[in-house]
Amino acid sequence: MNELIAPALPFDMLPRAREAVRDVKLQQFVGNATHLKDTQRGGIFGRDFGNDYDDLRTVARDTKQYALDHLDELLERFIERAQASGARVHTATTAADACNIALEIARHHGAKSCVKSKSMVTEEIGLLPAFEAAGIATLETDLGEFILQIDGDAPSHIVTPMIHKDRVATAKSFVRELGARYTEDPTELTMIAREHMRGVYRQADLGVSGANFLLADEGAAVICTNEGNFDLSVGGPPVHLVFVGIEKLIRGACDLAPFLKLLARSGTAQPLTVYTSFVRGPRRSDEHGGPKELHYILVDAGRIGVLAGKKRDLLRCIRCGACLNACPVYRKVGGHSYGSMYAGPIGAVLTPELERAQGGHDAGLANYKDLPRASSLCGACYEACPVKIDIPKFLLHDRARLRARGLSPKSEGATLALWRMLSQRPVLFRMALRAVRFHARMLGKADGEQSWLTHAPGPAGAWTKSRDLGVATGESFREWFKEHKRSGGAP
């Protein structure tokens, strides 16, 4: 379950990527789902905001950047006002510190069971394995996370963790692990999971969640969900723990509206999540529901180091997953190929940076040297990002660092030199292109392919083992342009 926690040893993305590319079902599930969400995202923003969409992104960017620039002040304000409301606030410098704080609270209350709402930061720090090692039975209550838990699998998407699975796999898992009858009906599958979870909510000693935003002025947390599982995990158990990265702070409810407008639309193409919950302090004497104790565990785990570096803009991320849905590379290789709980374009730059910040050296990039190259640099991630994080710029920065440290593939320099030479000599460029197109046509005749070079010879074969080169065997653009210019159809 914990295989996506950042490894201490160098991680090689290529074997997982090759395996993913060969998995036709995975490509179908991930490709169809992400393409649909990306298309819907563009549609709902166009419908609801029109030309004002970019202005809304700018407001969100500037608001989040202000919060990062004044993080020390906002942290002090949040702690003061959260404590004034009766909550207890803990600060964790490392992932181990965060887990130890939670374990100490659990031991103090003699906790043996826990219901957990979806949280990326708890995946990051490895909370579930820590609880299980301490004998605390922990149930993931987000439906997707629950299915992954009983399968011993890990999330592959920030928002839709089981995007790589379908209802057939879910049905088989429920038969195997829960003894349920076989059904592929999504409603029936949901009811099976609901029946299994409801009794656990009533008996659990602890509730655990993350948070989408922390409001400094109010000393409160905002949690956005679609299933209502957070409200049950905070309303049932006597003790609730909110794990949240310190970068989630904003000034207060006065700054919240742009993010609520952007978060659900960016991630799932909804105007708003089904539930937008505010948590401020434990249960009061005149209230019948809610925890008797509320603990905030504020997690650093490298974030302050990122804040002090050149990539501080990465901390603006609101974990909407839009960049994953827009990314052509993520659609091909899926989330597990990235070797971290943060997959896709944002993970490719954030994961090495968090590890570097925690280690105090540049080992993060060396351990994840494949990630900066896991991009076509098409810019779709930047266009999709609701807080305007320039991910392509950071990918290029990391590629330059890899070359400077001699960590790029040896063939990369020779390939770029060849490209430079050809691109500066039009005659040679056209001759080379004709040769490649001729070879592609010959391979196409042998393999039944007519449009794609899928089995390149020699050193180029390493490229086409996991991707199509995409060289057309039909009419070239130059030929098309020349013909249409002659007929008056081209500018």
ZAMARGU-4260 file (C-alpha; in steps of 0.2 Angstrom, whole numbers, plus 5000, padded with zeros to 4 digits):
<rodrens>
0) 5000/5000/5000 | 5014/5012/5004 | 5025/5009/4988 | 5023/5026/4982 | 5031/5035/4997
5) 5047/5044/4991 | 5061/5031/4990 | 5078/5034/4999 | 5086/5026/4984 | 5086/5032/4966
10) 5070/5028/4957 | 5069/5022/4939 | 5053/5027/4930 | 5056/5019/4914 | 5052/5001/4918
15) 5035/5006/4926 | 5032/5017/4911 | 5035/5003/4898 | 5024/4992/4908 | 5010/5005/4908
20) 5011/5008/4890 | 5009/4989/4886 | 4994/4989/4898 | 4980/4992/4885 | 4966/4992/4899
25) 4976/5005/4910 | 4978/5016/4895 | 4960/5015/4891 | 4954/5019/4909 | 4966/5033/4912
30) 4966/5040/4894 | 4947/5041/4893 | 4944/5047/4911 | 4957/5061/4910 | 4952/5067/4892
35) 4934/5068/4898 | 4938/5078/4913 | 4949/5089/4904 | 4936/5093/4890 | 4923/5095/4903
40) 4934/5107/4913 | 4936/5118/4898 | 4917/5118/4894 | 4912/5123/4912 | 4924/5137/4913
45) 4919/5143/4896 | 4901/5142/4901 | 4902/5150/4918 | 4916/5163/4916 | 4919/5166/4898
50) 4933/5178/4895 | 4934/5181/4914 | 4942/5164/4918 | 4960/5170/4916 | 4956/5185/4927
55) 4949/5173/4940 | 4965/5162/4939 | 4976/5178/4942 | 4966/5182/4957 | 4969/5165/4964
60) 4987/5165/4960 | 4990/5182/4968 | 4980/5177/4984 | 4989/5161/4986 | 5006/5170/4983
65) 5002/5183/4996 | 4998/5169/5009 | 5015/5161/5005 | 5024/5177/5006 | 5017/5180/5023
70) 5016/5162/5029 | 5025/5165/5046 | 5012/5178/5051 | 4997/5168/5045 | 5004/5152/5054
75) 5005/5162/5071 | 4987/5169/5068 | 4980/5152/5064 | 4988/5144/5079 | 4982/5158/5091
80) 4964/5157/5084 | 4962/5138/5083 | 4968/5136/5101 | 4956/5150/5106 | 4942/5139/5098
85) 4947/5124/5109 | 4957/5115/5096 | 4975/5109/5099 | 4988/5113/5087 | 5004/5103/5084
90) 5018/5107/5072 | 5028/5093/5063 | 5045/5096/5055 | 5046/5079/5047 | 5035/5065/5041
95) 5041/5055/5056 | 5036/5069/5068 | 5019/5070/5061 | 5016/5051/5063 | 5023/5051/5080
100) 5012/5065/5086 | 4997/5056/5079 | 5003/5040/5088 | 5005/5049/5104 | 4987/5055/5104
105) 4981/5038/5099 | 4990/5030/5114 | 4984/5043/5126 | 4966/5039/5122 | 4969/5020/5120
110) 4963/5021/5102 | 4962/5004/5093 | 4952/5009/5077 | 4952/5024/5065 | 4941/5030/5051
115) 4951/5040/5038 | 4945/5053/5025 | 4955/5056/5009 | 4971/5065/5012 | 4986/5067/5001
120) 4998/5073/5015 | 4994/5057/5025 | 4999/5047/5010 | 5015/5057/5009 | 5020/5054/5027
125) 5015/5036/5028 | 5002/5037/5041 | 4992/5022/5037 | 5007/5010/5039 | 5012/5019/5055
130) 4995/5016/5062 | 4994/4998/5056 | 5011/4994/5064 | 5005/5001/5081 | 4989/4990/5080
135) 4977/5004/5076 | 4965/4997/5063 | 4962/5010/5050 | 4948/5011/5037 | 4950/5022/5022
140) 4932/5029/5020 | 4934/5038/5003 | 4926/5025/4991 | 4941/5025/4979 | 4954/5024/4993
145) 4944/5010/5001 | 4945/5000/4985 | 4963/5003/4984 | 4966/4998/5002 | 4957/4981/5001
150) 4967/4978/4985 | 4984/4983/4993 | 4986/4996/4980 | 4991/5014/4980 | 4983/5030/4973
155) 4987/5035/4955 | 4979/5052/4954 | 4977/5066/4966 | 4958/5068/4965 | 4952/5051/4958
160) 4964/5039/4966 | 4958/5023/4957 | 4957/5030/4940 | 4967/5015/4934 | 4953/5003/4939
165) 4935/4999/4933 | 4919/4992/4941 | 4924/4974/4935 | 4940/4975/4946 | 4930/4983/4960
170) 4916/4969/4959 | 4929/4955/4961 | 4938/4964/4975 | 4921/4965/4985 | 4918/4947/4982
175) 4935/4942/4987 | 4937/4954/5003 | 4920/4957/5009 | 4911/4941/5004 | 4898/4952/4994
180) 4888/4945/4979 | 4895/4949/4962 | 4888/4965/4954 | 4895/4977/4942 | 4881/4990/4945
185) 4890/5006/4952 | 4875/5010/4964 | 4875/4993/4971 | 4894/4993/4973 | 4893/5009/4982
190) 4879/5002/4994 | 4890/4987/4998 | 4904/4998/5003 | 4892/5010/5013 | 4885/4995/5023
195) 4903/4989/5027 | 4908/5007/5033 | 4893/5013/5043 | 4896/5002/5058 | 4914/5006/5058
200) 4910/5025/5059 | 4900/5022/5075 | 4914/5012/5084 | 4930/5021/5079 | 4940/5029/5092
205) 4949/5041/5080 | 4944/5051/5065 | 4958/5057/5053 | 4956/5069/5038 | 4966/5081/5028
210) 4961/5099/5023 | 4960/5109/5007 | 4962/5126/5015 | 4966/5133/5032 | 4959/5150/5037
215) 4970/5160/5047 | 4958/5173/5053 | 4945/5160/5059 | 4957/5147/5065 | 4947/5134/5054
220) 4949/5121/5041 | 4939/5119/5025 | 4937/5102/5018 | 4929/5099/5001 | 4922/5081/4997
225) 4909/5073/4986 | 4904/5058/4997 | 4901/5065/5014 | 4913/5053/5022 | 4923/5067/5030
230) 4907/5073/5039 | 4905/5055/5046 | 4923/5054/5051 | 4923/5070/5060 | 4905/5068/5068
235) 4907/5051/5075 | 4923/5047/5084 | 4927/5057/5100 | 4944/5062/5093 | 4948/5070/5076
240) 4965/5073/5069 | 4967/5085/5054 | 4983/5083/5045 | 4988/5098/5033 | 5003/5105/5024
245) 5007/5122/5030 | 5006/5129/5012 | 4987/5126/5013 | 4985/5142/5023 | 4976/5158/5016
250) 4971/5173/5026 | 4953/5168/5029 | 4935/5166/5023 | 4937/5183/5014 | 4949/5175/5002
255) 4940/5158/5000 | 4928/5161/4986 | 4940/5161/4971 | 4947/5144/4976 | 4930/5136/4979
260) 4925/5142/4961 | 4941/5135/4954 | 4944/5119/4964 | 4929/5108/4959 | 4928/5115/4941
265) 4947/5111/4938 | 4947/5094/4946 | 4930/5086/4942 | 4920/5099/4931 | 4908/5102/4945
270) 4902/5120/4950 | 4906/5115/4968 | 4909/5099/4978 | 4894/5091/4985 | 4900/5095/5003
275) 4910/5110/5008 | 4913/5108/5027 | 4921/5120/5039 | 4929/5114/5055 | 4932/5126/5069
280) 4936/5119/5086 | 4929/5103/5095 | 4911/5100/5100 | 4903/5113/5111 | 4893/5110/5127
285) 4876/5113/5118 | 4881/5103/5102 | 4876/5085/5100 | 4888/5080/5086 | 4907/5082/5083
290) 4923/5077/5091 | 4926/5080/5110 | 4944/5084/5104 | 4951/5092/5088 | 4969/5091/5084
295) 4978/5100/5070 | 4994/5093/5064 | 5003/5106/5053 | 5016/5097/5042 | 5032/5105/5035
300) 5041/5089/5028 | 5051/5100/5017 | 5039/5114/5013 | 5049/5128/5021 | 5064/5122/5011
305) 5054/5124/4995 | 5047/5141/5001 | 5065/5147/5003 | 5070/5141/4985 | 5067/5146/4967
310) 5052/5134/4966 | 5042/5142/4979 | 5028/5144/4967 | 5025/5126/4967 | 5017/5128/4985
315) 5002/5137/4977 | 4996/5120/4971 | 4978/5117/4977 | 4979/5098/4972 | 4965/5099/4959
320) 4973/5087/4948 | 4969/5097/4932 | 4987/5096/4926 | 4986/5077/4927 | 4970/5077/4916
325) 4978/5088/4903 | 4995/5080/4902 | 4997/5068/4887 | 5011/5059/4896 | 5001/5055/4911
330) 4987/5048/4900 | 4999/5036/4893 | 5009/5030/4908 | 4997/5033/4923 | 5001/5038/4940
335) 5011/5023/4947 | 5025/5027/4934 | 5030/5042/4944 | 5035/5033/4960 | 5027/5046/4971
340) 5010/5050/4978 | 5011/5066/4968 | 5010/5060/4950 | 5009/5070/4934 | 5016/5087/4929
345) 5015/5094/4947 | 5023/5078/4954 | 5037/5078/4942 | 5043/5095/4949 | 5037/5094/4967
350) 5043/5077/4972 | 5061/5080/4969 | 5060/5097/4977 | 5052/5091/4993 | 5065/5077/4995
355) 5079/5090/4991 | 5072/5102/5004 | 5071/5088/5017 | 5088/5081/5014 | 5097/5098/5012
360) 5106/5093/4996 | 5101/5090/4978 | 5098/5071/4980 | 5080/5073/4976 | 5083/5077/4958
365) 5096/5063/4957 | 5084/5051/4964 | 5070/5056/4952 | 5080/5060/4937 | 5067/5053/4925
370) 5053/5064/4931 | 5059/5081/4922 | 5059/5071/4906 | 5042/5064/4908 | 5034/5079/4898
375) 5032/5084/4881 | 5033/5102/4886 | 5017/5106/4877 | 5011/5118/4891 | 4994/5110/4893
380) 4998/5109/4912 | 5001/5128/4914 | 4985/5131/4904 | 4975/5120/4915 | 4982/5126/4932
385) 4970/5137/4941 | 4983/5146/4951 | 4995/5148/4936 | 5010/5138/4941 | 5022/5138/4927
390) 5026/5119/4927 | 5035/5119/4910 | 5047/5132/4916 | 5052/5121/4931 | 5054/5106/4921
395) 5066/5115/4909 | 5075/5121/4925 | 5077/5103/4931 | 5083/5097/4914 | 5097/5110/4914
400) 5102/5105/4932 | 5103/5086/4927 | 5114/5091/4912 | 5125/5102/4923 | 5127/5087/4935
405) 5130/5074/4921 | 5114/5065/4925 | 5106/5066/4908 | 5107/5051/4896 | 5123/5051/4886
410) 5113/5050/4870 | 5103/5066/4874 | 5118/5078/4870 | 5122/5069/4854 | 5103/5069/4849
415) 5101/5087/4852 | 5117/5091/4843 | 5111/5081/4828 | 5094/5090/4828 | 5103/5107/4829
420) 5114/5103/4814 | 5099/5097/4804 | 5087/5111/4809 | 5101/5124/4803 | 5102/5115/4786
425) 5086/5115/4777 | 5092/5103/4763 | 5099/5090/4775 | 5083/5092/4785 | 5072/5088/4771
430) 5083/5073/4765 | 5083/5066/4783 | 5064/5068/4784 | 5061/5059/4768 | 5073/5045/4773
435) 5063/5043/4790 | 5046/5044/4781 | 5052/5031/4768 | 5058/5019/4782 | 5041/5022/4792
440) 5032/5017/4776 | 5042/5001/4774 | 5038/4996/4792 | 5020/5001/4790 | 5019/4989/4775
445) 5027/4975/4785 | 5017/4977/4801 | 5000/4983/4794 | 5004/5001/4801 | 5001/5015/4789
450) 5004/5031/4799 | 5016/5028/4814 | 5034/5023/4816 | 5033/5010/4830 | 5049/5000/4828
455) 5063/5012/4825 | 5080/5004/4822 | 5096/5006/4831 | 5098/5018/4846 | 5081/5026/4842
460) 5073/5009/4847 | 5074/5014/4865 | 5062/5028/4861 | 5049/5018/4852 | 5049/5004/4864
465) 5037/5015/4875 | 5030/5028/4863 | 5026/5031/4844 | 5037/5042/4835 | 5022/5048/4825
470) 5030/5052/4808 | 5017/5053/4795 | 5020/5042/4779 | 5008/5052/4769 | 5009/5070/4762
475) 5021/5081/4771 | 5017/5099/4776 | 5029/5107/4764 | 5021/5096/4750 | 5003/5101/4756
480) 5008/5119/4757 | 5016/5120/4740 | 5001/5112/4732 | 4988/5123/4741 | 4998/5138/4737
485) 4998/5134/4719 | 4979/5131/4719 | 4976/5147/4730 | 4970/5137/4746 | 4985/5142/4757
490) 4990/5159/4763
</rodrens>
